């Protein structure tokens, strides 16, 4: 047992190095414990797992990456499958700090024998920051989102958009009324907006909100029209930074997008939820799910 733990600990030093000599990374300890317990619960030998990872038989990374839609567990060696099902939920922070590792990222990197590396907020390579969650051996970057994960509509602060919107409506003498179950102000897509605004008034205000976001007035917009614009804008934004976008479900099913248009087509008829912000410094976002979720 001790030797297996030592071997596992040495392996995970690749992704979870110590901050300094003699100062063990507590996040590596957490990740080691989680992997070891997954093996113990399923009767999987740790050495067999590591041998398979190191000889490339544990996970068919190439086939997984070349298959745009499927289930990640279909690419795992059958003898290891029950243990590996625990791995997507291992999210122990990396690189010696409190940097975030999202669901699924560790599993892919670990099973690839770290030919795919996780990118964290504390990455030593400043050029990698903002380029996604994983860097593959071919130099491409991938963003990983579990069901419900968010991507930004753009990188503007919500409060900056709200300030511009308020300037626009004040210049046009348009009134803003308190919408039930909100903190005030106005945001598109509020479900209770129709209690205080007519359909035409909602479209008018949506049009000016869109102008505040993009800097261009295109006329009144329905909720469905502005939602589609925000969804399309989100994919345009994410693909400026990454080469691939992977959306995974907890059962292992996933869909991967490698260009903006494919992502837009996939989500065009799905009820994607937006989270718009008035007073927060963080950007507005959309929530991503695989089609099976809807």
TARAUR-V203829 format. One record per residue. RES is the residue in one letter. SS is DSSP state (@ for helix, = for strand, . for the rest). PSI is psi in radians with two decimals (NA if undefined). D_CENTER is the distance of its C-alpha to the mean C-alpha in Angstrom with 2 decimals. Layout:
BEGIN
res=RES ss=SS psi=PSI d_center=D_CENTER
res=RES ss=SS psi=PSI d_center=D_CENTER
END
This chain:
BEGIN
res=X ss=. psi=-0.81 d_center=35.59
res=X ss=@ psi=-0.75 d_center=35.78
res=X ss=@ psi=-0.68 d_center=35.72
res=X ss=@ psi=-0.73 d_center=32.69
res=X ss=@ psi=-0.70 d_center=30.82
res=X ss=@ psi=-0.74 d_center=32.01
res=X ss=@ psi=-0.73 d_center=30.87
res=X ss=@ psi=-0.72 d_center=27.39
res=X ss=@ psi=-0.74 d_center=27.29
res=X ss=@ psi=-0.67 d_center=28.43
res=X ss=@ psi=-0.75 d_center=25.79
res=X ss=@ psi=-0.05 d_center=22.94
res=X ss=. psi=-0.36 d_center=24.56
res=X ss=. psi=-0.77 d_center=22.89
res=X ss=. psi=-0.42 d_center=19.41
res=X ss=. psi=1.20 d_center=20.73
res=X ss=. psi=2.80 d_center=23.90
res=X ss=. psi=2.58 d_center=26.35
res=X ss=. psi=-0.66 d_center=26.48
res=X ss== psi=2.83 d_center=30.18
res=X ss=. psi=2.27 d_center=32.85
res=X ss=. psi=-0.02 d_center=33.77
res=X ss== psi=1.64 d_center=30.83
res=X ss=. psi=2.35 d_center=28.67
res=X ss=. psi=2.02 d_center=24.93
res=X ss=@ psi=-0.45 d_center=24.33
res=X ss=@ psi=-0.56 d_center=20.71
res=X ss=@ psi=-0.73 d_center=22.20
res=X ss=@ psi=-0.74 d_center=24.72
res=X ss=@ psi=-0.80 d_center=22.18
res=X ss=@ psi=-0.73 d_center=20.35
res=X ss=@ psi=-0.81 d_center=23.84
res=X ss=@ psi=-0.72 d_center=24.94
res=X ss=@ psi=-0.74 d_center=22.07
res=X ss=@ psi=-0.78 d_center=22.69
res=X ss=@ psi=-0.75 d_center=26.42
res=X ss=@ psi=-0.58 d_center=26.40
res=X ss=@ psi=-0.71 d_center=24.42
res=X ss=@ psi=-0.76 d_center=27.22
res=X ss=@ psi=-0.71 d_center=29.91
res=X ss=@ psi=-0.50 d_center=28.86
res=X ss=@ psi=0.09 d_center=28.92
res=X ss=. psi=0.52 d_center=31.91
res=X ss=. psi=2.27 d_center=30.06
res=X ss=. psi=2.21 d_center=31.80
res=X ss=@ psi=-0.71 d_center=29.69
res=X ss=@ psi=-0.65 d_center=31.81
res=X ss=@ psi=-0.72 d_center=31.36
res=X ss=@ psi=-0.89 d_center=27.58
res=X ss=@ psi=-0.65 d_center=27.77
res=X ss=@ psi=-0.76 d_center=30.47
res=X ss=@ psi=-0.66 d_center=28.41
res=X ss=@ psi=-0.75 d_center=25.36
res=X ss=@ psi=-0.49 d_center=27.77
res=X ss=@ psi=0.05 d_center=29.70
res=X ss=. psi=0.16 d_center=26.66
res=X ss=. psi=-0.16 d_center=27.52
res=X ss=. psi=-0.58 d_center=24.91
res=X ss== psi=2.22 d_center=22.13
res=X ss=. psi=1.43 d_center=22.59
res=X ss=@ psi=-0.75 d_center=19.78
res=X ss=@ psi=-0.77 d_center=21.46
res=X ss=@ psi=-0.69 d_center=21.79
res=X ss=@ psi=-0.79 d_center=18.25
res=X ss=@ psi=-0.47 d_center=17.02
res=X ss=@ psi=-0.05 d_center=19.73
res=X ss=. psi=1.92 d_center=19.07
res=X ss=. psi=-0.39 d_center=16.67
res=X ss== psi=2.31 d_center=16.71
res=X ss== psi=-2.51 d_center=17.93
res=X ss== psi=2.20 d_center=17.46
res=X ss=@ psi=-0.53 d_center=16.47
res=X ss=@ psi=-0.27 d_center=19.45
res=X ss=@ psi=-0.25 d_center=21.82
res=X ss=@ psi=0.15 d_center=21.53
res=X ss== psi=2.48 d_center=22.50
res=X ss=. psi=2.20 d_center=26.17
res=X ss=@ psi=-0.66 d_center=27.71
res=X ss=@ psi=-0.36 d_center=29.46
res=X ss=@ psi=-0.06 d_center=26.25
res=X ss=@ psi=-0.81 d_center=24.20
res=X ss=@ psi=-0.67 d_center=24.89
res=X ss=@ psi=-0.74 d_center=23.91
res=X ss=@ psi=-0.47 d_center=20.76
res=X ss=. psi=-0.36 d_center=19.49
res=X ss=. psi=-0.40 d_center=19.07
res=X ss=@ psi=-0.66 d_center=17.02
res=X ss=@ psi=-0.31 d_center=13.44
res=X ss=@ psi=0.06 d_center=14.01
res=X ss=. psi=2.05 d_center=15.18
res=X ss=. psi=0.46 d_center=13.13
res=X ss=. psi=2.31 d_center=16.12
res=X ss=. psi=2.75 d_center=15.60
res=X ss== psi=3.08 d_center=16.83
res=X ss=. psi=0.55 d_center=19.30
res=X ss=. psi=-0.07 d_center=21.78
res=X ss=. psi=-2.74 d_center=20.11
res=X ss=. psi=0.34 d_center=17.74
res=X ss== psi=2.55 d_center=14.71
res=X ss=. psi=2.40 d_center=11.46
res=X ss=. psi=2.06 d_center=10.40
res=X ss=. psi=2.96 d_center=7.60
res=X ss=. psi=2.39 d_center=8.85
res=X ss=. psi=-0.48 d_center=9.99
res=X ss=@ psi=-0.82 d_center=10.02
res=X ss=@ psi=-0.76 d_center=13.52
res=X ss=@ psi=-0.81 d_center=14.86
res=X ss=@ psi=-0.80 d_center=14.36
res=X ss=@ psi=-0.82 d_center=15.74
res=X ss=@ psi=-0.84 d_center=18.52
res=X ss=@ psi=-0.39 d_center=19.65
res=X ss=. psi=0.07 d_center=19.86
res=X ss=. psi=0.54 d_center=22.22
res=X ss=. psi=0.45 d_center=19.92
res=X ss=. psi=-0.47 d_center=20.67
res=X ss=. psi=2.25 d_center=16.89
res=X ss== psi=2.53 d_center=15.98
res=X ss== psi=2.47 d_center=13.11
res=X ss=. psi=2.19 d_center=12.65
res=X ss=. psi=2.96 d_center=12.86
res=X ss=. psi=-0.38 d_center=13.86
res=X ss=. psi=0.40 d_center=17.36
res=X ss=. psi=2.39 d_center=17.46
res=X ss=. psi=-0.46 d_center=21.11
res=X ss=. psi=1.78 d_center=20.45
res=X ss=@ psi=-0.46 d_center=19.88
res=X ss=@ psi=-0.33 d_center=19.34
res=X ss=@ psi=-0.33 d_center=16.02
res=X ss=. psi=2.35 d_center=14.50
res=X ss=. psi=0.10 d_center=11.94
res=X ss=. psi=0.28 d_center=11.76
res=X ss=. psi=-2.89 d_center=8.46
res=X ss=. psi=-0.46 d_center=8.11
res=X ss== psi=2.48 d_center=11.10
res=X ss== psi=2.09 d_center=14.46
res=X ss=. psi=2.87 d_center=16.65
res=X ss=. psi=-0.34 d_center=20.42
res=X ss=. psi=0.08 d_center=21.05
res=X ss=. psi=0.06 d_center=19.38
res=X ss=. psi=2.73 d_center=16.41
res=X ss== psi=2.50 d_center=12.84
res=X ss== psi=2.33 d_center=9.73
res=X ss== psi=2.36 d_center=6.01
res=X ss== psi=2.21 d_center=4.74
res=X ss== psi=2.16 d_center=3.13
res=X ss== psi=2.79 d_center=6.35
res=X ss=. psi=2.20 d_center=8.51
res=X ss=. psi=-0.08 d_center=8.21
res=X ss== psi=2.67 d_center=4.59
res=X ss== psi=2.54 d_center=5.50
res=X ss== psi=2.63 d_center=6.32
res=X ss== psi=2.43 d_center=9.81
res=X ss=. psi=-0.73 d_center=12.91
res=X ss=. psi=-2.99 d_center=14.38
res=X ss=. psi=0.24 d_center=14.83
res=X ss=. psi=2.55 d_center=17.91
res=X ss=. psi=2.42 d_center=18.56
res=X ss=@ psi=-0.70 d_center=19.15
res=X ss=@ psi=-0.47 d_center=22.61
res=X ss=@ psi=-0.72 d_center=23.60
res=X ss=@ psi=-0.77 d_center=22.97
res=X ss=@ psi=-0.68 d_center=24.90
res=X ss=@ psi=-0.75 d_center=27.71
res=X ss=@ psi=-0.69 d_center=28.15
res=X ss=@ psi=-0.78 d_center=28.13
res=X ss=@ psi=-0.66 d_center=30.78
res=X ss=@ psi=-0.70 d_center=32.85
res=X ss=@ psi=-0.86 d_center=32.83
res=X ss=@ psi=-0.53 d_center=33.94
res=X ss=@ psi=-0.68 d_center=36.50
res=X ss=@ psi=-0.40 d_center=38.01
res=X ss=. psi=0.12 d_center=38.42
res=X ss=. psi=0.75 d_center=39.71
res=X ss=. psi=2.27 d_center=37.17
res=X ss=. psi=2.60 d_center=37.05
res=X ss=. psi=2.14 d_center=33.99
res=X ss=. psi=2.75 d_center=34.68
res=X ss=. psi=2.11 d_center=33.05
res=X ss=. psi=2.31 d_center=30.80
res=X ss=. psi=2.50 d_center=31.07
res=X ss=. psi=0.54 d_center=28.37
res=X ss=. psi=2.96 d_center=26.81
res=X ss=. psi=0.08 d_center=27.37
res=X ss=. psi=3.11 d_center=29.20
res=X ss=. psi=-2.66 d_center=28.81
res=X ss=. psi=2.39 d_center=27.21
res=X ss=. psi=2.45 d_center=23.83
res=X ss=. psi=2.77 d_center=23.47
res=X ss=. psi=0.07 d_center=22.44
res=X ss=. psi=2.24 d_center=24.10
res=X ss=. psi=-0.47 d_center=25.57
res=X ss=. psi=0.14 d_center=28.78
res=X ss=@ psi=-0.52 d_center=29.51
res=X ss=@ psi=-0.11 d_center=32.09
res=X ss=@ psi=-0.36 d_center=34.19
res=X ss=. psi=-0.22 d_center=35.18
res=X ss=. psi=2.54 d_center=34.53
res=X ss=. psi=2.94 d_center=35.91
res=X ss=@ psi=-0.72 d_center=33.81
res=X ss=@ psi=-0.64 d_center=35.20
res=X ss=@ psi=-0.67 d_center=34.46
res=X ss=@ psi=-0.78 d_center=30.77
res=X ss=@ psi=-0.70 d_center=30.62
res=X ss=@ psi=-0.84 d_center=32.47
res=X ss=@ psi=-0.63 d_center=30.18
res=X ss=@ psi=-0.72 d_center=27.04
res=X ss=@ psi=-0.70 d_center=28.65
res=X ss=@ psi=-0.55 d_center=29.23
res=X ss=@ psi=-0.73 d_center=25.75
res=X ss=@ psi=-0.72 d_center=24.49
res=X ss=@ psi=-0.69 d_center=27.09
res=X ss=@ psi=-0.56 d_center=25.79
res=X ss=@ psi=-0.87 d_center=22.30
res=X ss=@ psi=-0.21 d_center=23.50
res=X ss=. psi=0.27 d_center=27.06
res=X ss=. psi=2.33 d_center=28.76
res=X ss=. psi=2.18 d_center=30.50
res=X ss=. psi=0.07 d_center=30.39
res=X ss=. psi=3.13 d_center=32.20
res=X ss=. psi=2.59 d_center=31.45
res=X ss=. psi=2.35 d_center=28.28
res=X ss=. psi=2.92 d_center=27.72
res=X ss=@ psi=-0.72 d_center=24.63
res=X ss=@ psi=-0.67 d_center=23.66
res=X ss=@ psi=-0.77 d_center=24.30
res=X ss=@ psi=-0.57 d_center=22.32
res=X ss=@ psi=-0.82 d_center=19.32
res=X ss=@ psi=-0.72 d_center=19.44
res=X ss=@ psi=-0.76 d_center=19.84
res=X ss=@ psi=-0.67 d_center=16.77
res=X ss=@ psi=-0.83 d_center=14.64
res=X ss=@ psi=-0.71 d_center=16.30
res=X ss=@ psi=-0.62 d_center=15.95
res=X ss=@ psi=-0.77 d_center=12.14
res=X ss=@ psi=-0.62 d_center=12.16
res=X ss=@ psi=-0.69 d_center=15.03
res=X ss=@ psi=-0.82 d_center=13.25
res=X ss=@ psi=-0.62 d_center=10.16
res=X ss=. psi=-0.01 d_center=12.76
res=X ss=. psi=-0.34 d_center=14.96
res=X ss=. psi=-0.53 d_center=12.87
res=X ss=. psi=2.86 d_center=11.64
res=X ss=. psi=-0.48 d_center=13.65
res=X ss== psi=2.61 d_center=11.38
res=X ss== psi=2.09 d_center=8.21
res=X ss== psi=2.15 d_center=7.96
res=X ss== psi=2.14 d_center=7.37
res=X ss== psi=2.59 d_center=9.31
res=X ss=. psi=2.80 d_center=11.77
res=X ss=. psi=-0.33 d_center=13.56
res=X ss=. psi=0.06 d_center=16.58
res=X ss=. psi=-0.24 d_center=15.13
res=X ss== psi=2.60 d_center=15.10
res=X ss== psi=2.86 d_center=12.56
res=X ss== psi=2.42 d_center=12.60
res=X ss== psi=2.37 d_center=12.01
res=X ss== psi=2.40 d_center=12.74
res=X ss=. psi=0.05 d_center=14.68
res=X ss=. psi=2.82 d_center=15.94
res=X ss=@ psi=-0.79 d_center=15.52
res=X ss=@ psi=-0.68 d_center=18.32
res=X ss=@ psi=-0.72 d_center=17.29
res=X ss=@ psi=-0.76 d_center=14.00
res=X ss=@ psi=-0.74 d_center=16.26
res=X ss=@ psi=-0.67 d_center=18.81
res=X ss=@ psi=-0.71 d_center=16.62
res=X ss=@ psi=-0.01 d_center=15.58
res=X ss=. psi=-0.51 d_center=18.90
res=X ss=. psi=0.19 d_center=20.63
res=X ss=. psi=2.59 d_center=17.94
res=X ss=. psi=1.18 d_center=17.95
res=X ss=. psi=2.35 d_center=14.59
res=X ss=. psi=2.37 d_center=14.53
res=X ss== psi=2.59 d_center=14.40
res=X ss== psi=1.76 d_center=14.55
res=X ss=. psi=2.64 d_center=17.15
res=X ss=. psi=2.42 d_center=18.62
res=X ss=. psi=-0.83 d_center=22.25
res=X ss=. psi=-0.10 d_center=22.92
res=X ss=. psi=2.68 d_center=19.77
res=X ss=. psi=-0.34 d_center=19.13
res=X ss=. psi=2.77 d_center=15.35
res=X ss=. psi=2.87 d_center=14.32
res=X ss=. psi=2.69 d_center=14.10
res=X ss== psi=2.96 d_center=10.93
res=X ss== psi=2.69 d_center=10.38
res=X ss== psi=2.32 d_center=8.91
res=X ss== psi=2.36 d_center=7.93
res=X ss=. psi=2.74 d_center=10.09
res=X ss=. psi=2.80 d_center=12.17
res=X ss=@ psi=-0.50 d_center=15.69
res=X ss=@ psi=-0.40 d_center=17.17
res=X ss=@ psi=-0.53 d_center=15.72
res=X ss=. psi=NA d_center=17.83
END
